[in-house]
Amino acid sequence: MEERIVAADPVADPQGYRQELLALLGDDDPAEVLEATMRAFQERTTGLPEELLARRPEPREWSVAELLAHLWDAELVYGFRARAIVTQDQPALAAFDQEAWASLPRPAFQHLLAGFVALRTGNLALIRGTPAALWELVGIHQERGETSFRVLTQEIAGHARAHLLQLDQTVAAVRG
């Protein structure tokens, strides 16, 4: 069974969840973490057979493929929220139900991985190209309240670290 990386529930305890993600990032540069975790995910899944990619370590835990699908979803949501924050005046940032999204149809693993890499690469360009003056602009997150572009970016980097740790646990478990 996997060790839970983040204990706080994102819906029941949104501020606790935020704090745990920020703690996982620490003082590291979010763009560097996002780039490194993207490369690490690619490297750690290369050569894994389809059967292992699809195998859940436990009935209620995500497989490697499901974990990647969640990261893809999170990258889509981050990209939309980040762009809204830097282009609108305090936009509403809708929450999303990760379990409901997890049940949606997905492309094959290699296509999903390529899509994730493309999304992450686009978001890294946004992060690296956004002027410092815009990093404190905010949106209003439905569950977490006021959220700056800076905090949103730090959260997604902490989220990436959490799920990279989960990936390591999942791969070890399904390899047995």
C-alpha positions as CSV (number, residue, x, y, z in Angstrom):
1,M,0.0,0.0,0.0
2,E,1.2,3.5,-0.9
3,E,2.2,6.0,1.8
4,R,0.0,9.1,1.5
5,I,2.3,12.0,0.4
6,V,-0.2,14.8,1.2
7,A,-2.4,14.2,4.2
8,A,-4.8,17.2,3.9
9,D,-7.8,16.8,1.7
10,P,-8.0,19.4,-1.0
11,V,-11.7,20.0,-0.5
12,A,-12.2,19.4,3.2
13,D,-9.0,21.2,4.2
14,P,-8.0,23.5,1.3
15,Q,-5.6,25.6,3.4
16,G,-3.9,22.6,4.9
17,Y,-3.6,21.1,1.4
18,R,-2.0,24.3,0.1
19,Q,0.4,24.4,3.0
20,E,1.5,20.8,2.4
21,L,2.1,21.5,-1.3
22,L,4.1,24.6,-0.5
23,A,6.2,22.7,2.0
24,L,7.0,20.0,-0.6
25,L,8.4,22.8,-2.8
26,G,10.3,24.5,-0.1
27,D,12.5,27.3,-1.4
28,D,13.2,25.6,-4.7
29,D,12.4,27.3,-8.0
30,P,9.0,26.1,-9.2
31,A,10.0,26.1,-12.9
32,E,13.1,24.0,-12.2
33,V,11.0,21.5,-10.2
34,L,8.3,21.3,-12.9
35,E,10.9,20.7,-15.6
36,A,12.8,18.1,-13.5
37,T,9.6,16.2,-12.5
38,M,8.4,16.1,-16.1
39,R,11.7,14.6,-17.2
40,A,11.7,12.2,-14.2
41,F,8.2,11.0,-15.1
42,Q,9.3,10.3,-18.7
43,E,12.5,8.5,-17.6
44,R,10.7,6.4,-14.9
45,T,8.0,5.2,-17.2
46,T,10.1,4.4,-20.3
47,G,10.1,0.7,-21.0
48,L,7.4,-0.2,-18.5
49,P,5.1,-2.7,-20.1
50,E,1.4,-1.8,-20.7
51,E,0.3,-4.3,-18.1
52,L,2.3,-2.6,-15.3
53,L,1.3,0.9,-16.5
54,A,-2.4,-0.2,-16.1
55,R,-2.0,-2.2,-12.8
56,R,-3.3,-0.6,-9.6
57,P,-1.1,-1.2,-6.6
58,E,-4.3,-1.5,-4.5
59,P,-8.0,-1.4,-5.6
60,R,-8.5,2.3,-4.6
61,E,-5.1,3.6,-5.7
62,W,-4.2,4.9,-9.1
63,S,-2.1,3.0,-11.6
64,V,0.8,4.7,-13.3
65,A,-1.5,5.5,-16.3
66,E,-4.2,6.9,-14.0
67,L,-1.6,9.0,-12.2
68,L,-0.3,10.4,-15.5
69,A,-3.9,11.2,-16.4
70,H,-4.3,13.1,-13.2
71,L,-1.2,15.1,-13.8
72,W,-2.4,15.9,-17.3
73,D,-5.7,17.1,-15.9
74,A,-3.9,19.2,-13.3
75,E,-1.6,20.7,-15.9
76,L,-4.7,21.6,-18.0
77,V,-6.3,23.3,-15.0
78,Y,-3.1,25.1,-13.9
79,G,-2.6,26.4,-17.4
80,F,-6.1,27.8,-17.6
81,R,-6.1,29.3,-14.1
82,A,-2.6,30.8,-14.6
83,R,-3.6,32.5,-17.9
84,A,-6.8,33.8,-16.3
85,I,-4.9,35.3,-13.4
86,V,-2.4,37.2,-15.6
87,T,-5.0,38.4,-18.1
88,Q,-8.1,39.2,-16.0
89,D,-9.0,41.2,-13.0
90,Q,-9.3,38.8,-10.1
91,P,-11.0,35.9,-12.1
92,A,-12.9,33.2,-10.4
93,L,-10.9,30.0,-10.4
94,A,-13.2,27.0,-10.5
95,A,-12.5,23.9,-8.5
96,F,-12.5,20.5,-10.3
97,D,-13.5,17.1,-9.0
98,Q,-10.4,15.0,-9.6
99,E,-12.3,11.7,-9.1
100,A,-15.0,12.7,-11.7
101,W,-12.3,13.8,-14.1
102,A,-10.4,10.5,-13.5
103,S,-13.4,8.6,-15.0
104,L,-13.2,10.4,-18.3
105,P,-11.9,8.6,-21.4
106,R,-8.1,8.9,-22.0
107,P,-5.8,8.4,-24.9
108,A,-3.2,5.6,-24.8
109,F,-0.4,6.1,-22.3
110,Q,2.3,7.2,-24.8
111,H,-0.1,9.8,-26.3
112,L,-1.1,11.0,-22.9
113,L,2.6,11.3,-21.9
114,A,3.3,13.3,-25.1
115,G,0.3,15.6,-24.3
116,F,1.4,16.1,-20.7
117,V,4.9,17.0,-21.9
118,A,3.5,19.5,-24.4
119,L,1.2,21.1,-21.8
120,R,4.0,21.3,-19.2
121,T,6.3,22.8,-21.7
122,G,3.8,25.4,-22.6
123,N,3.1,26.2,-19.0
124,L,6.9,26.5,-18.4
125,A,7.1,29.0,-21.1
126,L,4.3,31.0,-19.4
127,I,6.1,30.8,-16.0
128,R,9.5,31.8,-17.4
129,G,8.1,34.5,-19.6
130,T,5.7,36.2,-17.1
131,P,7.2,39.5,-15.9
132,A,7.8,39.8,-12.2
133,A,5.2,42.5,-11.9
134,L,2.4,40.0,-12.7
135,W,3.4,37.3,-10.2
136,E,1.3,38.9,-7.4
137,L,-1.9,39.2,-9.5
138,V,-4.6,37.1,-8.0
139,G,-7.6,35.0,-8.9
140,I,-10.3,33.8,-6.4
141,H,-10.1,30.0,-6.1
142,Q,-13.4,28.5,-5.3
143,E,-12.0,26.4,-2.4
144,R,-8.8,28.1,-1.4
145,G,-9.7,31.8,-1.8
146,E,-7.3,34.5,-3.0
147,T,-4.5,32.9,-5.0
148,S,-1.7,34.7,-6.7
149,F,0.1,33.5,-9.9
150,R,3.1,33.0,-7.6
151,V,1.2,30.7,-5.1
152,L,-0.6,28.9,-7.9
153,T,2.8,28.1,-9.6
154,Q,4.3,27.1,-6.3
155,E,1.4,24.8,-5.6
156,I,1.6,23.0,-8.9
157,A,5.3,22.4,-8.4
158,G,4.6,21.0,-4.9
159,H,1.9,18.9,-6.5
160,A,4.3,17.6,-9.1
161,R,6.8,16.6,-6.4
162,A,4.0,14.8,-4.4
163,H,3.0,12.7,-7.4
164,L,6.6,11.9,-8.4
165,L,6.9,10.3,-5.0
166,Q,3.6,8.5,-5.6
167,L,4.9,7.3,-9.0
168,D,8.0,5.8,-7.3
169,Q,5.8,4.0,-4.8
170,T,3.4,2.8,-7.5
171,V,6.1,1.5,-9.8
172,A,7.7,-0.4,-6.9
173,A,4.4,-1.9,-5.8
174,V,3.3,-3.1,-9.3
175,R,6.8,-4.5,-10.0
176,G,6.4,-6.5,-6.8
